[in-house]
Amino acid sequence: MRILFSFLGGVLVFLGVACLVAEGLHWVIGDARGLLSLERVWNGVHAGSRDALEAALRSTLGATLWTPVGWVLALPSWLVLLVLGLPLWMLGGRTRERGGFG
């Protein structure tokens, strides 16, 4: 299980850093499109799946659940990915042996 947490956390951290670098490059270039929200990244990768998830959540659990999901999707993508990835990566890390002389 540790290997799965470590791998998944490492992938999320890598993607979060990549989104942070991309956002920094947009800022340096002077691109006025605003923050790279998670929703913008998701729509860029596969817009149909986000729409399908929204329709499924609205039909099964009601529209009230989509409000917090929409709030998370509006956050910067690097922030969401790093907040999810770092704890997983740390949970999957190796434990150090304590004590002993050698």
C-alpha positions as CSV (number, residue, x, y, z in Angstrom):
1,M,0.0,0.0,0.0
2,R,2.9,2.3,0.7
3,I,4.2,1.9,-2.8
4,L,0.8,2.9,-4.2
5,F,0.6,6.0,-2.0
6,S,4.1,6.9,-2.8
7,F,3.6,6.5,-6.6
8,L,0.3,8.3,-6.7
9,G,1.6,11.1,-4.4
10,G,4.7,11.5,-6.6
11,V,2.6,11.7,-9.7
12,L,0.3,14.4,-8.2
13,V,3.3,16.4,-6.9
14,F,4.9,16.2,-10.3
15,L,1.8,17.4,-12.0
16,G,1.3,20.1,-9.4
17,V,4.9,21.4,-9.9
18,A,4.3,21.3,-13.7
19,C,1.2,23.4,-13.3
20,L,3.0,25.8,-11.1
21,V,5.8,26.2,-13.6
22,A,3.2,26.7,-16.4
23,E,1.4,29.3,-14.4
24,G,4.7,31.1,-13.7
25,L,5.5,31.1,-17.4
26,H,2.1,32.5,-18.2
27,W,2.8,35.3,-15.6
28,V,6.3,36.0,-17.0
29,I,5.1,36.1,-20.6
30,G,2.3,38.4,-19.6
31,D,-0.6,36.2,-20.6
32,A,-3.7,37.8,-19.3
33,R,-5.9,34.7,-19.1
34,G,-5.7,34.5,-15.3
35,L,-5.0,31.6,-13.1
36,L,-4.8,28.0,-14.4
37,S,-7.7,26.7,-12.4
38,L,-8.3,23.0,-12.1
39,E,-11.4,23.3,-14.2
40,R,-9.4,24.9,-17.1
41,V,-6.8,22.1,-16.9
42,W,-9.4,19.5,-16.8
43,N,-11.3,21.0,-19.8
44,G,-8.0,21.2,-21.7
45,V,-7.3,17.5,-21.1
46,H,-10.8,16.1,-21.6
47,A,-13.8,18.4,-21.4
48,G,-16.4,15.7,-21.9
49,S,-15.5,13.8,-18.7
50,R,-16.0,16.9,-16.6
51,D,-19.4,17.5,-18.1
52,A,-20.3,13.9,-17.6
53,L,-19.3,14.0,-13.9
54,E,-21.3,17.2,-13.4
55,A,-24.4,15.6,-15.0
56,A,-24.0,12.4,-12.9
57,L,-23.5,14.3,-9.6
58,R,-26.5,16.5,-10.3
59,S,-28.8,13.6,-11.3
60,T,-27.9,11.3,-8.4
61,L,-27.0,13.5,-5.5
62,G,-28.6,16.8,-6.4
63,A,-27.3,20.2,-7.3
64,T,-26.1,20.9,-3.8
65,L,-23.1,18.6,-4.1
66,W,-21.9,20.3,-7.2
67,T,-21.4,23.6,-5.4
68,P,-18.4,22.5,-3.3
69,V,-17.0,20.5,-6.3
70,G,-17.2,23.6,-8.4
71,W,-15.5,25.6,-5.7
72,V,-12.6,23.2,-5.7
73,L,-12.4,23.2,-9.5
74,A,-12.1,27.0,-9.4
75,L,-8.9,26.8,-7.3
76,P,-5.5,27.0,-8.9
77,S,-4.6,23.6,-10.2
78,W,-1.1,23.5,-8.7
79,L,-2.6,24.2,-5.2
80,V,-5.1,21.3,-5.4
81,L,-2.6,18.8,-6.8
82,L,0.1,19.7,-4.3
83,V,-2.4,19.6,-1.3
84,L,-3.5,16.1,-2.5
85,G,-0.1,14.8,-3.5
86,L,2.2,15.8,-0.7
87,P,0.3,13.9,2.1
88,L,0.1,10.8,-0.1
89,W,3.7,11.0,-0.9
90,M,4.7,11.4,2.7
91,L,2.4,8.5,3.7
92,G,4.1,6.3,1.2
93,G,7.6,7.3,2.2
94,R,10.0,4.9,3.8
95,T,10.3,4.7,7.5
96,R,13.6,5.3,9.2
97,E,15.0,2.8,11.6
98,R,15.5,4.5,14.9
99,G,18.2,3.9,17.5
100,G,21.2,1.6,17.4
101,F,24.8,2.3,16.8
102,G,25.4,1.3,13.4
